[in-house]
Amino acid sequence: MIQRFLRINKKWAILLPALLLFSCENKIEEVQDLGKKRTGVEEGVQIESYMSEGGVMKARLTAPEMLRTQNDTPRTIFPKSLQVIFYNDSLKMESHLFAKYGHYLQNDNKVFLRDSVVVFNVKGDTLFCDELWWDQNKQIFYSDKPVNVHKKSGENLRGAALTAKQDFSKYSFTNATGNLLVGDSLLPSNNDSTPPPPAQTPAPSPVQ
């Protein structure tokens, strides 16, 4: 069972009385307009959110700002970037995600990420893309937009779409292109001057 915990900077509790006092000093029309604009919207700063499974922390999300709406489709918006660190069962980092924008769809349990999306794992593989979905139920990433993966070995892979495990340990492309490194053992050596063995001619059949 996946559980989530949210922590919001406590300074909001300190600022709340001051904000209420400030509102009382404004015109009643301005206060009413402000209430209409923010109806059903919760705000927070310096967000820390944790996702656990079976009592073990699996991910930690941080963001400078959060907006949460409670309309027909509840949505949590991170308008000024977010970062997510994924952990294994030993609480060691498996992968790290960054995006300049993201929003969480509560009913679908999915996170949409866009604008300079980067995901890298402990092996040194790094994914770059403009848009990415994170399906928390299936624990996968996927995108139907062009993606680019730089591998630590020097390979550069591109694809028209991608599906990857949440820890980014495995991934697959659609219409993949790019350069692949070939091991030296598969290439002919320039110093190898040994001529190939002569072709063997089958022995003649004995005359009866």
KEFISE-600668 format. One record per residue: residue in three letters; x, y, z of N, C-alpha, C, O in turn. Coordinates in steps of 0.2 Angstrom, whole numbers, m for minus. Layout:
BEGIN
{aa ALA, nx X, ny Y, nz Z, cax X, cay Y, caz Z, cx X, cy Y, cz Z, ox X, oy Y, oz Z}
...
This chain:
BEGIN
{aa MET, nx 4, ny m6, nz 0, cax 0, cay 0, caz 0, cx 4, cy 6, cz 0, ox 9, oy 7, oz 4}
{aa ILE, nx 3, ny 11, nz m5, cax 7, cay 17, caz m5, cx 4, cy 22, cz m1, ox m2, oy 24, oz m1}
{aa GLN, nx 8, ny 25, nz 3, cax 6, cay 31, caz 8, cx 10, cy 37, cz 6, ox 15, oy 37, oz 4}
{aa ARG, nx 7, ny 43, nz 7, cax 10, cay 49, caz 6, cx 9, cy 54, cz 12, ox 4, oy 54, oz 15}
{aa PHE, nx 15, ny 58, nz 13, cax 15, cay 62, caz 19, cx 17, cy 69, cz 16, ox 22, oy 69, oz 12}
{aa LEU, nx 14, ny 74, nz 18, cax 16, cay 81, caz 16, cx 18, cy 86, cz 21, ox 14, oy 86, oz 27}
{aa ARG, nx 23, ny 89, nz 20, cax 25, cay 94, caz 25, cx 26, cy 101, cz 22, ox 29, oy 101, oz 17}
{aa ILE, nx 23, ny 106, nz 25, cax 23, cay 113, caz 23, cx 27, cy 117, cz 28, ox 26, oy 116, oz 34}
{aa ASN, nx 31, ny 122, nz 25, cax 34, cay 126, caz 29, cx 30, cy 129, cz 34, ox 24, oy 132, oz 33}
{aa LYS, nx 32, ny 129, nz 41, cax 28, cay 132, caz 46, cx 27, cy 139, cz 46, ox 23, oy 142, oz 50}
{aa LYS, nx 31, ny 143, nz 42, cax 30, cay 150, caz 43, cx 24, cy 152, cz 40, ox 22, oy 158, oz 41}
{aa TRP, nx 20, ny 148, nz 37, cax 13, cay 150, caz 35, cx 9, cy 151, cz 41, ox 4, oy 156, oz 41}
{aa ALA, nx 10, ny 147, nz 46, cax 6, cay 148, caz 52, cx 7, cy 154, cz 55, ox 3, oy 157, oz 58}
{aa ILE, nx 14, ny 156, nz 55, cax 16, cay 163, caz 58, cx 13, cy 169, cz 54, ox 11, oy 174, oz 57}
{aa LEU, nx 13, ny 168, nz 47, cax 11, cay 174, caz 43, cx 3, cy 174, cz 43, ox 0, oy 180, oz 41}
{aa LEU, nx m1, ny 169, nz 45, cax m8, cay 169, caz 44, cx m11, cy 175, cz 48, ox m15, oy 179, oz 45}
{aa PRO, nx m10, ny 176, nz 54, cax m13, cay 182, caz 58, cx m11, cy 188, cz 55, ox m16, oy 193, oz 54}
{aa ALA, nx m5, ny 189, nz 52, cax m3, cay 196, caz 49, cx m7, cy 197, cz 43, ox m9, oy 202, oz 41}
{aa LEU, nx m8, ny 191, nz 39, cax m12, cay 192, caz 33, cx m19, cy 194, cz 34, ox m22, oy 198, oz 31}
{aa LEU, nx m22, ny 191, nz 40, cax m29, cay 192, caz 41, cx m29, cy 200, cz 44, ox m34, oy 203, oz 42}
{aa LEU, nx m24, ny 202, nz 47, cax m25, cay 209, caz 50, cx m24, cy 214, cz 44, ox m27, oy 219, oz 43}
{aa PHE, nx m20, ny 212, nz 39, cax m19, cay 216, caz 33, cx m25, cy 216, cz 29, ox m27, oy 221, oz 26}
{aa SER, nx m29, ny 211, nz 29, cax m35, cay 210, caz 25, cx m40, cy 215, cz 28, ox m44, oy 218, oz 24}
{aa CYS, nx m40, ny 216, nz 34, cax m45, cay 220, caz 37, cx m44, cy 227, cz 36, ox m49, oy 231, oz 36}
{aa GLU, nx m38, ny 229, nz 34, cax m37, cay 236, caz 33, cx m38, cy 238, cz 25, ox m38, oy 244, oz 24}
{aa ASN, nx m40, ny 233, nz 21, cax m42, cay 234, caz 14, cx m49, cy 235, cz 13, ox m53, oy 234, oz 18}
{aa LYS, nx m51, ny 238, nz 8, cax m58, cay 239, caz 6, cx m62, cy 232, cz 6, ox m59, oy 227, oz 4}
{aa ILE, nx m68, ny 232, nz 8, cax m72, cay 226, caz 8, cx m72, cy 222, cz 2, ox m72, oy 216, oz 1}
{aa GLU, nx m73, ny 227, nz m4, cax m73, cay 224, caz m11, cx m67, cy 220, cz m13, ox m67, oy 215, oz m16}
{aa GLU, nx m61, ny 223, nz m11, cax m55, cay 220, caz m13, cx m54, cy 213, cz m9, ox m52, oy 208, oz m12}
{aa VAL, nx m56, ny 213, nz m3, cax m56, cay 206, caz 1, cx m61, cy 201, cz m2, ox m59, oy 195, oz m3}
{aa GLN, nx m67, ny 203, nz m4, cax m71, cay 199, caz m7, cx m69, cy 196, cz m14, ox m69, oy 190, oz m15}
{aa ASP, nx m65, ny 201, nz m18, cax m63, cay 198, caz m24, cx m57, cy 193, cz m23, ox m56, oy 188, oz m27}
{aa LEU, nx m53, ny 195, nz m18, cax m47, cay 190, caz m17, cx m50, cy 183, cz m15, ox m47, oy 178, oz m17}
{aa GLY, nx m55, ny 183, nz m11, cax m58, cay 177, caz m9, cx m61, cy 173, cz m15, ox m61, oy 167, oz m15}
{aa LYS, nx m64, ny 176, nz m19, cax m67, cay 173, caz m25, cx m61, cy 170, cz m29, ox m62, oy 164, oz m32}
{aa LYS, nx m56, ny 173, nz m30, cax m50, cay 171, caz m34, cx m47, cy 165, cz m31, ox m44, oy 161, oz m35}
{aa ARG, nx m47, ny 164, nz m24, cax m43, cay 159, caz m21, cx m48, cy 154, cz m18, ox m46, oy 149, oz m14}
{aa THR, nx m54, ny 154, nz m20, cax m59, cay 149, caz m17, cx m57, cy 142, cz m20, ox m56, oy 141, oz m26}
{aa GLY, nx m56, ny 137, nz m15, cax m54, cay 130, caz m17, cx m47, cy 129, cz m19, ox m45, oy 124, oz m21}
{aa VAL, nx m43, ny 134, nz m17, cax m36, cay 134, caz m18, cx m32, cy 134, cz m12, ox m32, oy 139, oz m8}
{aa GLU, nx m27, ny 129, nz m11, cax m23, cay 129, caz m5, cx m16, cy 131, cz m8, ox m14, oy 128, oz m13}
{aa GLU, nx m12, ny 135, nz m4, cax m6, cay 137, caz m6, cx 0, cy 135, cz 0, ox m2, oy 134, oz 5}
{aa GLY, nx 6, ny 133, nz m3, cax 11, cay 132, caz 2, cx 18, cy 133, cz m1, ox 18, oy 133, oz m7}
{aa VAL, nx 23, ny 134, nz 3, cax 30, cay 135, caz 1, cx 34, cy 130, cz 4, ox 33, oy 127, oz 10}
{aa GLN, nx 40, ny 129, nz 1, cax 45, cay 124, caz 4, cx 42, cy 117, cz 6, ox 42, oy 115, oz 11}
{aa ILE, nx 40, ny 114, nz 1, cax 36, cay 108, caz 1, cx 41, cy 102, cz 2, ox 46, oy 101, oz m2}
{aa GLU, nx 39, ny 97, nz 6, cax 42, cay 91, caz 7, cx 37, cy 86, cz 7, ox 32, oy 86, oz 12}
{aa SER, nx 37, ny 81, nz 3, cax 32, cay 76, caz 2, cx 35, cy 69, cz 2, ox 40, oy 68, oz m2}
{aa TYR, nx 33, ny 64, nz 5, cax 36, cay 58, caz 6, cx 31, cy 52, cz 3, ox 25, oy 53, oz 5}
{aa MET, nx 33, ny 47, nz 0, cax 29, cay 42, caz m3, cx 32, cy 35, cz 0, ox 38, oy 34, oz m1}
{aa SER, nx 28, ny 32, nz 4, cax 31, cay 25, caz 7, cx 27, cy 20, cz 4, ox 21, oy 20, oz 2}
{aa GLU, nx 30, ny 14, nz 5, cax 26, cay 8, caz 3, cx 28, cy 2, cz 8, ox 34, oy 1, oz 9}
{aa GLY, nx 23, ny m1, nz 11, cax 25, cay m6, caz 16, cx 29, cy m3, cz 22, ox 33, oy m7, oz 25}
{aa GLY, nx 28, ny 3, nz 24, cax 32, cay 7, caz 29, cx 39, cy 9, cz 27, ox 42, oy 11, oz 32}
{aa VAL, nx 41, ny 8, nz 21, cax 47, cay 10, caz 19, cx 47, cy 16, cz 14, ox 43, oy 16, oz 9}
{aa MET, nx 51, ny 21, nz 15, cax 51, cay 27, caz 11, cx 53, cy 25, cz 4, ox 59, oy 22, oz 3}
{aa LYS, nx 50, ny 27, nz m1, cax 52, cay 25, caz m8, cx 53, cy 31, cz m12, ox 57, oy 31, oz m17}
{aa ALA, nx 51, ny 37, nz m10, cax 52, cay 43, caz m14, cx 52, cy 49, cz m9, ox 48, oy 49, oz m4}
{aa ARG, nx 55, ny 55, nz m11, cax 55, cay 61, caz m7, cx 54, cy 67, cz m12, ox 59, oy 67, oz m17}
{aa LEU, nx 49, ny 71, nz m12, cax 48, cay 76, caz m17, cx 49, cy 83, cz m13, ox 47, oy 84, oz m7}
{aa THR, nx 52, ny 87, nz m16, cax 53, cay 94, caz m13, cx 51, cy 99, cz m19, ox 53, oy 98, oz m25}
{aa ALA, nx 49, ny 105, nz m17, cax 47, cay 110, caz m22, cx 46, cy 117, cz m18, ox 44, oy 117, oz m12}
{aa PRO, nx 48, ny 122, nz m21, cax 48, cay 129, caz m18, cx 41, cy 131, cz m17, ox 39, oy 135, oz m13}
{aa GLU, nx 36, ny 129, nz m21, cax 29, cay 131, caz m21, cx 24, cy 126, cz m23, ox 26, oy 122, oz m27}
{aa MET, nx 18, ny 126, nz m20, cax 13, cay 121, caz m21, cx 6, cy 125, cz m21, ox 5, oy 129, oz m17}
{aa LEU, nx 2, ny 123, nz m26, cax m5, cay 125, caz m26, cx m9, cy 119, cz m27, ox m8, oy 114, oz m31}
{aa ARG, nx m15, ny 118, nz m23, cax m19, cay 112, caz m23, cx m26, cy 115, cz m24, ox m29, oy 119, oz m20}
{aa THR, nx m29, ny 112, nz m29, cax m36, cay 113, caz m31, cx m41, cy 107, cz m29, ox m38, oy 102, oz m29}
{aa GLN, nx m47, ny 109, nz m27, cax m51, cay 104, caz m25, cx m58, cy 104, cz m29, ox m63, oy 104, oz m27}
{aa ASN, nx m57, ny 104, nz m36, cax m62, cay 104, caz m40, cx m65, cy 97, cz m42, ox m63, oy 93, oz m38}
{aa ASP, nx m68, ny 96, nz m48, cax m70, cay 90, caz m50, cx m64, cy 85, cz m51, ox m65, oy 79, oz m49}
{aa THR, nx m59, ny 88, nz m53, cax m52, cay 84, caz m54, cx m47, cy 87, cz m49, ox m44, oy 92, oz m51}
{aa PRO, nx m47, ny 84, nz m43, cax m42, cay 87, caz m38, cx m35, cy 87, cz m41, ox m33, oy 82, oz m44}
{aa ARG, nx m31, ny 92, nz m40, cax m25, cay 93, caz m44, cx m20, cy 97, cz m39, ox m22, oy 102, oz m36}
{aa THR, nx m14, ny 94, nz m38, cax m8, cay 98, caz m35, cx m3, cy 100, cz m40, ox 0, oy 96, oz m44}
{aa ILE, nx m2, ny 107, nz m40, cax 2, cay 110, caz m45, cx 9, cy 112, cz m42, ox 9, oy 115, oz m36}
{aa PHE, nx 14, ny 111, nz m45, cax 21, cay 113, caz m43, cx 23, cy 118, cz m49, ox 26, oy 116, oz m53}
{aa PRO, nx 21, ny 125, nz m48, cax 23, cay 129, caz m54, cx 30, cy 131, cz m54, ox 32, oy 134, oz m60}
{aa LYS, nx 34, ny 131, nz m49, cax 41, cay 133, caz m49, cx 46, cy 128, cz m48, ox 51, oy 129, oz m45}
{aa SER, nx 45, ny 122, nz m52, cax 50, cay 117, caz m52, cx 48, cy 112, cz m46, ox 45, oy 113, oz m41}
{aa LEU, nx 51, ny 106, nz m47, cax 50, cay 100, caz m42, cx 56, cy 96, cz m43, ox 59, oy 95, oz m48}
{aa GLN, nx 58, ny 92, nz m37, cax 63, cay 87, caz m38, cx 61, cy 81, cz m34, ox 57, oy 82, oz m29}
{aa VAL, nx 62, ny 75, nz m36, cax 60, cay 69, caz m33, cx 66, cy 64, cz m33, ox 69, oy 63, oz m38}
{aa ILE, nx 68, ny 62, nz m27, cax 73, cay 57, caz m26, cx 70, cy 50, cz m24, ox 66, oy 49, oz m20}
{aa PHE, nx 71, ny 45, nz m28, cax 69, cay 38, caz m27, cx 74, cy 34, cz m24, ox 80, oy 34, oz m25}
{aa TYR, nx 71, ny 30, nz m19, cax 75, cay 26, caz m15, cx 74, cy 18, cz m16, ox 68, oy 16, oz m17}
{aa ASN, nx 79, ny 14, nz m14, cax 77, cay 7, caz m14, cx 75, cy 5, cz m7, ox 75, oy 9, oz m3}
{aa ASP, nx 75, ny m2, nz m6, cax 72, cay m4, caz 1, cx 77, cy m3, cz 6, ox 76, oy m3, oz 12}
{aa SER, nx 84, ny m1, nz 4, cax 89, cay 0, caz 9, cx 90, cy 8, cz 10, ox 95, oy 10, oz 13}
{aa LEU, nx 85, ny 12, nz 7, cax 85, cay 19, caz 8, cx 91, cy 22, cz 4, ox 94, oy 27, oz 6}
{aa LYS, nx 94, ny 18, nz m1, cax 99, cay 21, caz m5, cx 96, cy 24, cz m11, ox 91, oy 21, oz m14}
{aa MET, nx 99, ny 30, nz m14, cax 96, cay 33, caz m20, cx 96, cy 28, cz m26, ox 102, oy 26, oz m27}
{aa GLU, nx 91, ny 28, nz m29, cax 91, cay 24, caz m36, cx 91, cy 29, cz m42, ox 94, oy 28, oz m47}
{aa SER, nx 87, ny 34, nz m41, cax 86, cay 39, caz m47, cx 84, cy 46, cz m44, ox 82, oy 46, oz m39}
{aa HIS, nx 85, ny 51, nz m48, cax 84, cay 58, caz m47, cx 80, cy 61, cz m52, ox 82, oy 60, oz m58}
{aa LEU, nx 75, ny 64, nz m51, cax 70, cay 68, caz m56, cx 70, cy 75, cz m55, ox 70, oy 77, oz m49}
{aa PHE, nx 70, ny 79, nz m60, cax 69, cay 86, caz m60, cx 65, cy 89, cz m65, ox 66, oy 86, oz m71}
{aa ALA, nx 61, ny 94, nz m64, cax 57, cay 97, caz m69, cx 55, cy 104, cz m67, ox 55, oy 105, oz m61}
{aa LYS, nx 54, ny 108, nz m72, cax 53, cay 115, caz m70, cx 45, cy 116, cz m68, ox 43, oy 121, oz m65}
{aa TYR, nx 41, ny 111, nz m70, cax 34, cay 111, caz m69, cx 31, cy 104, cz m68, ox 34, oy 100, oz m72}
{aa GLY, nx 26, ny 104, nz m64, cax 23, cay 97, caz m63, cx 16, cy 98, cz m60, ox 15, oy 103, oz m56}
{aa HIS, nx 12, ny 93, nz m61, cax 5, cay 93, caz m57, cx 3, cy 86, cz m56, ox 5, oy 81, oz m61}
{aa TYR, nx 0, ny 85, nz m51, cax m2, cay 78, caz m48, cx m9, cy 77, cz m49, ox m13, oy 81, oz m46}
{aa LEU, nx m11, ny 72, nz m53, cax m19, cay 71, caz m53, cx m20, cy 66, cz m48, ox m19, oy 60, oz m49}
{aa GLN, nx m24, ny 68, nz m43, cax m25, cay 63, caz m38, cx m30, cy 57, cz m40, ox m28, oy 52, oz m38}
{aa ASN, nx m35, ny 58, nz m44, cax m39, cay 53, caz m46, cx m36, cy 47, cz m50, ox m37, oy 41, oz m49}
{aa ASP, nx m31, ny 49, nz m54, cax m27, cay 45, caz m58, cx m21, cy 42, cz m55, ox m18, oy 38, oz m57}
{aa ASN, nx m18, ny 46, nz m50, cax m12, cay 44, caz m46, cx m6, cy 45, cz m51, ox m2, oy 40, oz m52}
{aa LYS, nx m6, ny 50, nz m55, cax m1, cay 51, caz m60, cx 2, cy 58, cz m59, ox m2, oy 63, oz m57}
{aa VAL, nx 8, ny 59, nz m61, cax 11, cay 66, caz m61, cx 13, cy 67, cz m68, ox 17, oy 64, oz m71}
{aa PHE, nx 11, ny 73, nz m71, cax 13, cay 76, caz m77, cx 19, cy 81, cz m76, ox 19, oy 85, oz m72}
{aa LEU, nx 24, ny 80, nz m80, cax 30, cay 84, caz m79, cx 32, cy 87, cz m86, ox 31, oy 84, oz m91}
{aa ARG, nx 34, ny 93, nz m86, cax 36, cay 97, caz m92, cx 41, cy 102, cz m91, ox 42, oy 104, oz m85}
{aa ASP, nx 44, ny 104, nz m96, cax 49, cay 109, caz m96, cx 56, cy 107, cz m93, ox 57, oy 107, oz m87}
{aa SER, nx 61, ny 105, nz m97, cax 67, cay 103, caz m95, cx 67, cy 98, cz m90, ox 70, oy 98, oz m85}
{aa VAL, nx 64, ny 92, nz m92, cax 63, cay 86, caz m88, cx 70, cy 82, cz m88, ox 72, oy 81, oz m94}
{aa VAL, nx 73, ny 81, nz m82, cax 79, cay 77, caz m82, cx 78, cy 71, cz m77, ox 76, oy 72, oz m71}
{aa VAL, nx 80, ny 65, nz m79, cax 80, cay 59, caz m74, cx 87, cy 56, cz m75, ox 89, oy 54, oz m81}
{aa PHE, nx 90, ny 55, nz m69, cax 96, cay 51, caz m70, cx 96, cy 45, cz m64, ox 93, oy 46, oz m59}
{aa ASN, nx 100, ny 40, nz m66, cax 100, cay 35, caz m61, cx 108, cy 34, cz m58, ox 112, oy 37, oz m60}
{aa VAL, nx 109, ny 29, nz m54, cax 115, cay 28, caz m51, cx 120, cy 26, cz m55, ox 126, oy 26, oz m54}
{aa LYS, nx 118, ny 23, nz m61, cax 123, cay 20, caz m66, cx 126, cy 26, cz m70, ox 131, oy 25, oz m74}
{aa GLY, nx 123, ny 32, nz m70, cax 125, cay 37, caz m74, cx 121, cy 38, cz m80, ox 123, oy 43, oz m84}
{aa ASP, nx 116, ny 35, nz m81, cax 112, cay 36, caz m87, cx 107, cy 42, cz m86, ox 104, oy 42, oz m80}
{aa THR, nx 107, ny 46, nz m91, cax 103, cay 53, caz m90, cx 98, cy 53, cz m95, ox 99, oy 53, oz m101}
{aa LEU, nx 91, ny 54, nz m94, cax 86, cay 56, caz m98, cx 84, cy 63, cz m99, ox 84, oy 66, oz m94}
{aa PHE, nx 84, ny 65, nz m105, cax 81, cay 72, caz m106, cx 75, cy 72, cz m110, ox 75, oy 69, oz m115}
{aa CYS, nx 70, ny 76, nz m108, cax 64, cay 76, caz m113, cx 60, cy 83, cz m111, ox 61, oy 86, oz m105}
{aa ASP, nx 55, ny 84, nz m115, cax 51, cay 90, caz m113, cx 45, cy 89, cz m109, ox 42, oy 93, oz m106}
{aa GLU, nx 42, ny 82, nz m110, cax 36, cay 80, caz m107, cx 37, cy 73, cz m104, ox 40, oy 69, oz m108}
{aa LEU, nx 35, ny 72, nz m98, cax 35, cay 65, caz m96, cx 30, cy 64, cz m91, ox 28, oy 68, oz m87}
{aa TRP, nx 27, ny 58, nz m91, cax 22, cay 56, caz m86, cx 25, cy 51, cz m81, ox 29, oy 46, oz m83}
{aa TRP, nx 23, ny 51, nz m75, cax 25, cay 47, caz m70, cx 18, cy 43, cz m67, ox 14, oy 46, oz m64}
{aa ASP, nx 18, ny 37, nz m69, cax 12, cay 33, caz m66, cx 14, cy 29, cz m60, ox 18, oy 25, oz m60}
{aa GLN, nx 11, ny 32, nz m54, cax 13, cay 29, caz m48, cx 11, cy 22, cz m46, ox 13, oy 18, oz m43}
{aa ASN, nx 5, ny 21, nz m49, cax 2, cay 14, caz m48, cx 6, cy 9, cz m52, ox 8, oy 3, oz m49}
{aa LYS, nx 8, ny 10, nz m58, cax 12, cay 5, caz m62, cx 20, cy 6, cz m60, ox 24, oy 2, oz m62}
{aa GLN, nx 22, ny 12, nz m57, cax 29, cay 13, caz m55, cx 33, cy 14, cz m62, ox 38, oy 10, oz m62}
{aa ILE, nx 30, ny 17, nz m66, cax 34, cay 18, caz m73, cx 34, cy 26, cz m75, ox 30, oy 29, oz m73}
{aa PHE, nx 38, ny 27, nz m79, cax 38, cay 34, caz m83, cx 36, cy 32, cz m90, ox 38, oy 27, oz m93}
{aa TYR, nx 33, ny 37, nz m93, cax 32, cay 36, caz m101, cx 31, cy 43, cz m104, ox 29, oy 47, oz m101}
{aa SER, nx 32, ny 43, nz m110, cax 31, cay 49, caz m114, cx 30, cy 47, cz m121, ox 33, oy 42, oz m124}
{aa ASP, nx 26, ny 51, nz m125, cax 25, cay 50, caz m132, cx 28, cy 56, cz m136, ox 26, oy 57, oz m141}
{aa LYS, nx 33, ny 59, nz m132, cax 37, cay 65, caz m135, cx 44, cy 63, cz m136, ox 46, oy 58, oz m133}
{aa PRO, nx 48, ny 66, nz m141, cax 55, cay 64, caz m142, cx 59, cy 64, cz m135, ox 58, oy 69, oz m131}
{aa VAL, nx 63, ny 59, nz m134, cax 67, cay 59, caz m128, cx 74, cy 57, cz m130, ox 76, oy 55, oz m136}
{aa ASN, nx 79, ny 59, nz m126, cax 86, cay 58, caz m127, cx 89, cy 55, cz m121, ox 88, oy 58, oz m115}
{aa VAL, nx 93, ny 50, nz m122, cax 96, cay 47, caz m116, cx 104, cy 47, cz m117, ox 106, oy 44, oz m122}
{aa HIS, nx 108, ny 50, nz m112, cax 115, cay 49, caz m113, cx 117, cy 44, cz m108, ox 115, oy 44, oz m102}
{aa LYS, nx 121, ny 39, nz m110, cax 124, cay 34, caz m106, cx 131, cy 36, cz m103, ox 134, oy 39, oz m107}
{aa LYS, nx 132, ny 33, nz m98, cax 139, cay 35, caz m95, cx 145, cy 32, cz m99, ox 150, oy 35, oz m99}
{aa SER, nx 143, ny 27, nz m103, cax 148, cay 24, caz m108, cx 149, cy 28, cz m114, ox 154, oy 27, oz m117}
{aa GLY, nx 145, ny 34, nz m115, cax 146, cay 38, caz m120, cx 141, cy 37, cz m126, ox 141, oy 41, oz m131}
{aa GLU, nx 137, ny 32, nz m125, cax 132, cay 31, caz m130, cx 126, cy 37, cz m129, ox 125, oy 39, oz m124}
{aa ASN, nx 123, ny 39, nz m135, cax 118, cay 44, caz m135, cx 112, cy 41, cz m139, ox 113, oy 40, oz m145}
{aa LEU, nx 107, ny 40, nz m136, cax 101, cay 36, caz m139, cx 95, cy 41, cz m139, ox 94, oy 45, oz m134}
{aa ARG, nx 91, ny 41, nz m144, cax 85, cay 45, caz m145, cx 80, cy 41, cz m147, ox 80, oy 36, oz m150}
{aa GLY, nx 74, ny 43, nz m146, cax 68, cay 39, caz m147, cx 62, cy 44, cz m148, ox 62, oy 49, oz m145}
{aa ALA, nx 57, ny 42, nz m152, cax 50, cay 45, caz m153, cx 46, cy 45, cz m147, ox 41, oy 49, oz m146}
{aa ALA, nx 47, ny 40, nz m142, cax 43, cay 39, caz m136, cx 47, cy 34, cz m132, ox 52, oy 31, oz m134}
{aa LEU, nx 45, ny 34, nz m125, cax 49, cay 30, caz m121, cx 44, cy 27, cz m115, ox 39, oy 30, oz m113}
{aa THR, nx 46, ny 21, nz m113, cax 43, cay 18, caz m107, cx 49, cy 16, cz m102, ox 54, oy 13, oz m105}
{aa ALA, nx 49, ny 18, nz m96, cax 55, cay 16, caz m91, cx 52, cy 14, cz m85, ox 47, oy 17, oz m82}
{aa LYS, nx 56, ny 10, nz m81, cax 54, cay 9, caz m74, cx 55, cy 15, cz m70, ox 59, oy 19, oz m72}
{aa GLN, nx 52, ny 15, nz m64, cax 52, cay 21, caz m60, cx 59, cy 22, cz m57, ox 61, oy 28, oz m57}
{aa ASP, nx 63, ny 17, nz m56, cax 70, cay 18, caz m54, cx 75, cy 20, cz m60, ox 81, oy 20, oz m59}
{aa PHE, nx 72, ny 20, nz m66, cax 76, cay 21, caz m72, cx 81, cy 16, cz m73, ox 87, oy 17, oz m77}
{aa SER, nx 81, ny 10, nz m71, cax 85, cay 5, caz m72, cx 85, cy 1, cz m79, ox 89, oy m2, oz m81}
{aa LYS, nx 78, ny 1, nz m81, cax 77, cay m1, caz m88, cx 72, cy 3, cz m92, ox 68, oy 7, oz m89}
{aa TYR, nx 73, ny 4, nz m98, cax 69, cay 8, caz m102, cx 69, cy 5, cz m109, ox 74, oy 2, oz m112}
{aa SER, nx 64, ny 7, nz m113, cax 63, cay 5, caz m120, cx 61, cy 11, cz m124, ox 57, oy 15, oz m122}
{aa PHE, nx 63, ny 11, nz m131, cax 61, cay 17, caz m135, cx 57, cy 14, cz m141, ox 56, oy 8, oz m142}
{aa THR, nx 53, ny 19, nz m144, cax 50, cay 18, caz m150, cx 54, cy 22, cz m155, ox 55, oy 28, oz m154}
{aa ASN, nx 55, ny 19, nz m161, cax 59, cay 22, caz m166, cx 66, cy 24, cz m164, ox 67, oy 30, oz m165}
{aa ALA, nx 70, ny 20, nz m160, cax 76, cay 22, caz m157, cx 81, cy 23, cz m163, ox 82, oy 20, oz m168}
{aa THR, nx 85, ny 29, nz m162, cax 91, cay 30, caz m166, cx 97, cy 32, cz m161, ox 96, oy 34, oz m155}
{aa GLY, nx 103, ny 33, nz m164, cax 109, cay 35, caz m160, cx 115, cy 31, cz m161, ox 115, oy 26, oz m165}
{aa ASN, nx 120, ny 33, nz m157, cax 127, cay 29, caz m158, cx 127, cy 24, cz m153, ox 126, oy 26, oz m147}
{aa LEU, nx 130, ny 18, nz m154, cax 131, cay 13, caz m150, cx 139, cy 11, cz m150, ox 142, oy 11, oz m155}
{aa LEU, nx 141, ny 10, nz m144, cax 148, cay 8, caz m144, cx 149, cy 1, cz m145, ox 145, oy m3, oz m142}
{aa VAL, nx 154, ny m1, nz m149, cax 155, cay m8, caz m150, cx 162, cy m10, cz m147, ox 167, oy m7, oz m148}
{aa GLY, nx 162, ny m16, nz m144, cax 168, cay m19, caz m140, cx 173, cy m20, cz m145, ox 172, oy m22, oz m151}
{aa ASP, nx 180, ny m19, nz m143, cax 186, cay m20, caz m147, cx 186, cy m27, cz m149, ox 189, oy m28, oz m155}
{aa SER, nx 183, ny m32, nz m145, cax 184, cay m39, caz m147, cx 180, cy m40, cz m154, ox 181, oy m45, oz m157}
{aa LEU, nx 175, ny m36, nz m156, cax 171, cay m37, caz m161, cx 174, cy m33, cz m168, ox 171, oy m34, oz m173}
{aa LEU, nx 180, ny m30, nz m167, cax 183, cay m26, caz m172, cx 189, cy m29, cz m175, ox 193, oy m32, oz m170}
{aa PRO, nx 191, ny m29, nz m181, cax 197, cay m32, caz m183, cx 203, cy m28, cz m181, ox 202, oy m22, oz m181}
{aa SER, nx 208, ny m31, nz m179, cax 214, cay m28, caz m177, cx 218, cy m25, cz m183, ox 219, oy m29, oz m187}
{aa ASN, nx 221, ny m19, nz m183, cax 225, cay m16, caz m188, cx 232, cy m20, cz m188, ox 235, oy m20, oz m193}
{aa ASN, nx 234, ny m22, nz m182, cax 241, cay m26, caz m182, cx 241, cy m33, cz m184, ox 246, oy m36, oz m183}
{aa ASP, nx 235, ny m36, nz m185, cax 234, cay m43, caz m186, cx 236, cy m44, cz m194, ox 231, oy m43, oz m198}
{aa SER, nx 242, ny m46, nz m195, cax 244, cay m47, caz m202, cx 244, cy m54, cz m204, ox 246, oy m56, oz m210}
{aa THR, nx 241, ny m59, nz m200, cax 241, cay m66, caz m201, cx 236, cy m67, cz m207, ox 230, oy m65, oz m206}
{aa PRO, nx 238, ny m70, nz m212, cax 233, cay m71, caz m218, cx 228, cy m76, cz m216, ox 229, oy m80, oz m212}
{aa PRO, nx 222, ny m76, nz m219, cax 217, cay m81, caz m218, cx 219, cy m87, cz m220, ox 223, oy m88, oz m225}
{aa PRO, nx 217, ny m93, nz m216, cax 219, cay m100, caz m218, cx 216, cy m101, cz m225, ox 211, oy m99, oz m227}
{aa PRO, nx 220, ny m105, nz m229, cax 218, cay m106, caz m236, cx 212, cy m111, cz m236, ox 210, oy m115, oz m232}
{aa ALA, nx 208, ny m110, nz m241, cax 202, cay m114, caz m242, cx 204, cy m121, cz m243, ox 208, oy m123, oz m247}
{aa GLN, nx 200, ny m125, nz m240, cax 202, cay m132, caz m241, cx 198, cy m135, cz m247, ox 192, oy m134, oz m247}
{aa THR, nx 202, ny m139, nz m251, cax 199, cay m142, caz m257, cx 197, cy m149, cz m255, ox 201, oy m153, oz m253}
{aa PRO, nx 191, ny m152, nz m256, cax 189, cay m158, caz m254, cx 193, cy m164, cz m258, ox 195, oy m163, oz m264}
{aa ALA, nx 195, ny m169, nz m254, cax 200, cay m174, caz m258, cx 196, cy m178, cz m263, ox 190, oy m178, oz m262}
{aa PRO, nx 199, ny m180, nz m269, cax 196, cay m183, caz m274, cx 193, cy m190, cz m272, ox 196, oy m193, oz m268}
{aa SER, nx 188, ny m192, nz m275, cax 185, cay m198, caz m273, cx 189, cy m204, cz m276, ox 192, oy m203, oz m282}
{aa PRO, nx 191, ny m209, nz m273, cax 195, cay m215, caz m276, cx 192, cy m218, cz m282, ox 185, oy m218, oz m282}
{aa VAL, nx 196, ny m220, nz m287, cax 194, cay m223, caz m293, cx 192, cy m230, cz m292, ox 196, oy m234, oz m289}
{aa GLN, nx 186, ny m232, nz m294, cax 184, cay m239, caz m293, cx 187, cy m243, cz m298, ox 186, oy m249, oz m298}
